[in-house]
Amino acid sequence: MNRCYLLGPNTPLVLSVPLEAGRGQKSLFKDVKISYRENWRVRHWRSIHDAYRRSPWFEYYAHTLEALFKERPADLAVWNRLTLEWVLKQLKWEGKIEVTTALIDNYPDAADRRLQSKPEPASGVGYAYPQVFEDRHGFVGNLCILDLLFCEGPAAGEVLRRGPISP
């Protein structure tokens, strides 16, 4: 995954990690290389900072998150693992992350997300919590976990445990 959505003051923002061979490449995920021809890490950090600096928990997480953007992994899989580990640490999740070494053809239906369309921000869905620009946009769901962390802080894990809001 090389894309996430944040809520900016005017519209949702899309942050996308550029890839060496472009987005249409046909290669194993472990072989997908990140492009550093442009300084996307600085641009992403500035976007996150500008969108969330006024959120209640931004300063609490900013130092360690900014350090993550100073990393320079060659592979998208490594970047994804670094970011996943950072998020899970903030949520105080104590499970174990395992990487498969074999192709699994058939996942249980509940676990198979490969064929779903890309999630995009949407109003009135997801987890209900106060957002930074809710007064302008209403609640926007399907955003990056950073939105929940910056708005709810250590209570983010409890919001996730409660589950999605019912229609």
KARATA-V432169 format. One record per residue. RES is the residue in one letter. PHI is phi in radians with two decimals (999 if undefined). PSI is psi in whole degrees, 0 to 359 (NA if undefined). OMEGA is omega in radians with two decimals (* if undefined). Layout:
res: <RES | RES>
phi: <PHI | PHI>
psi: <PSI | PSI>
omega: <OMEGA | OMEGA>
This chain:
res: <M | N | R | C | Y | L | L | G | P | N | T | P | L | V | L | S | V | P | L | E | A | G | R | G | Q | K | S | L | F | K | D | V | K | I | S | Y | R | E | N | W | R | V | R | H | W | R | S | I | H | D | A | Y | R | R | S | P | W | F | E | Y | Y | A | H | T | L | E | A | L | F | K | E | R | P | A | D | L | A | V | W | N | R | L | T | L | E | W | V | L | K | Q | L | K | W | E | G | K | I | E | V | T | T | A | L | I | D | N | Y | P | D | A | A | D | R | R | L | Q | S | K | P | E | P | A | S | G | V | G | Y | A | Y | P | Q | V | F | E | D | R | H | G | F | V | G | N | L | C | I | L | D | L | L | F | C | E | G | P | A | A | G | E | V | L | R | R | G | P | I | S | P>
phi: <999 | -2.20 | -2.51 | -2.56 | -1.99 | -2.11 | -1.76 | -1.65 | -1.13 | -1.89 | -2.92 | -1.09 | -1.85 | -1.89 | -1.87 | -2.28 | -1.38 | -1.24 | -1.96 | -1.00 | -1.68 | 1.46 | -1.43 | -1.63 | -1.17 | -1.94 | -2.58 | -1.10 | -0.96 | -1.13 | -1.74 | -1.33 | -1.74 | -1.47 | -1.59 | -2.03 | -1.12 | -2.06 | -1.58 | -1.13 | -1.11 | -1.17 | -1.10 | -1.13 | -1.08 | -1.09 | -1.11 | -1.09 | -1.02 | -1.15 | -1.33 | -2.11 | -1.05 | -1.68 | -1.26 | -1.06 | -2.02 | -1.03 | -1.11 | -1.11 | -1.77 | -0.98 | -1.06 | -1.30 | -1.21 | -1.06 | -1.08 | -1.07 | -1.33 | -1.60 | -1.18 | -2.41 | -1.23 | -1.37 | -1.87 | -1.11 | -1.06 | -1.18 | -1.04 | -1.08 | -1.16 | -1.04 | -1.21 | -1.08 | -1.08 | -1.10 | -1.07 | -1.12 | -1.13 | -1.15 | -1.43 | 1.00 | -1.43 | -1.96 | -1.36 | -2.00 | -1.67 | -2.17 | -1.87 | -1.34 | -1.90 | -2.28 | -1.30 | -1.83 | -1.29 | -2.22 | -1.53 | -1.04 | -0.86 | -1.17 | -1.71 | -1.54 | -1.93 | -1.13 | -1.71 | -1.27 | -1.22 | -1.13 | -1.20 | -2.27 | -0.99 | -2.61 | -1.41 | 1.28 | -2.29 | 1.63 | -1.83 | -1.53 | -2.77 | -1.16 | -1.97 | -1.01 | -1.91 | -1.09 | -1.11 | -1.63 | -2.02 | 1.27 | -1.27 | -2.05 | -1.64 | 1.10 | -1.58 | -1.03 | -1.01 | -1.05 | -1.03 | -1.11 | -1.09 | -1.20 | -1.57 | -1.97 | 1.08 | -1.05 | -1.36 | -1.01 | -1.06 | -1.19 | -1.04 | -1.16 | -1.15 | -1.12 | 1.57 | -1.10 | -1.26 | -1.48 | -1.22>
psi: <125 | 27 | 143 | 160 | 134 | 162 | 114 | 176 | 330 | 333 | 161 | 143 | 142 | 123 | 125 | 130 | 121 | 144 | 149 | 311 | 11 | 176 | 344 | 13 | 149 | 87 | 164 | 145 | 320 | 342 | 1 | 122 | 143 | 139 | 135 | 22 | 331 | 158 | 69 | 330 | 318 | 316 | 318 | 315 | 317 | 320 | 315 | 313 | 311 | 324 | 327 | 3 | 337 | 2 | 155 | 331 | 11 | 310 | 330 | 321 | 342 | 316 | 311 | 328 | 318 | 322 | 325 | 324 | 356 | 349 | 156 | 65 | 148 | 328 | 145 | 323 | 320 | 316 | 315 | 320 | 318 | 314 | 321 | 315 | 320 | 312 | 313 | 326 | 318 | 326 | 357 | 39 | 133 | 20 | 183 | 134 | 128 | 144 | 130 | 148 | 2 | 150 | 127 | 113 | 321 | 106 | 157 | 145 | 319 | 335 | 349 | 105 | 7 | 328 | 0 | 151 | 163 | 132 | 142 | 155 | 144 | 145 | 146 | 17 | 165 | 218 | 131 | 123 | 158 | 133 | 159 | 314 | 29 | 328 | 334 | 324 | 352 | 183 | 133 | 120 | 179 | 30 | 169 | 152 | 337 | 324 | 312 | 315 | 314 | 332 | 328 | 345 | 219 | 342 | 356 | 321 | 321 | 322 | 317 | 321 | 328 | 329 | 175 | 154 | 147 | 147 | NA>
omega: <-3.13 | -3.11 | 3.01 | -3.14 | 3.05 | 3.10 | 3.10 | -3.11 | -3.09 | -3.04 | 3.00 | 3.13 | 3.08 | 3.03 | -3.10 | 3.10 | -3.13 | -3.09 | -3.12 | -3.07 | -3.14 | -3.02 | -3.10 | -3.04 | 3.11 | 3.11 | 3.10 | -3.11 | -3.11 | -3.11 | -3.13 | -3.08 | 3.09 | 3.07 | 3.07 | 3.10 | 3.04 | -3.07 | -3.10 | -3.11 | 3.10 | -3.13 | 3.12 | -3.12 | 3.11 | 3.11 | 3.11 | 3.13 | -3.09 | -3.12 | -2.96 | -3.06 | 3.13 | 3.12 | -3.05 | -3.02 | -3.09 | -3.09 | 3.13 | -3.08 | -2.95 | -3.03 | -3.10 | 3.10 | 3.11 | 3.10 | 3.10 | -3.14 | 3.03 | 3.06 | -3.14 | 3.14 | 3.13 | -3.01 | 3.09 | 3.13 | 3.12 | 3.11 | 3.14 | 3.13 | 3.10 | -3.12 | 3.10 | 3.12 | 3.12 | -3.12 | -3.10 | 3.07 | 3.14 | 3.13 | -3.10 | 3.09 | -3.04 | 3.12 | -3.13 | 3.08 | 3.11 | 3.10 | 3.13 | 3.10 | -3.12 | 3.06 | 3.11 | -3.08 | -3.04 | 3.03 | 2.98 | -3.08 | -3.09 | -3.08 | -3.04 | -3.12 | -3.03 | -3.03 | 3.13 | 3.07 | -3.14 | 3.08 | 3.07 | 3.13 | 3.13 | 3.11 | 3.01 | 3.10 | 3.07 | -3.09 | -3.11 | 3.06 | 3.13 | 3.12 | -3.07 | -3.07 | -3.12 | 3.12 | -3.14 | -2.97 | -2.91 | 3.12 | 3.10 | -3.13 | 3.10 | 3.08 | 3.09 | 3.12 | 3.11 | 3.13 | 3.13 | -3.14 | -3.11 | -3.12 | -3.06 | 3.12 | -3.11 | 3.10 | -3.11 | 3.12 | 3.12 | 3.07 | 3.12 | 3.14 | 3.11 | 3.12 | -3.11 | 3.08 | -3.14 | 3.12 | *>
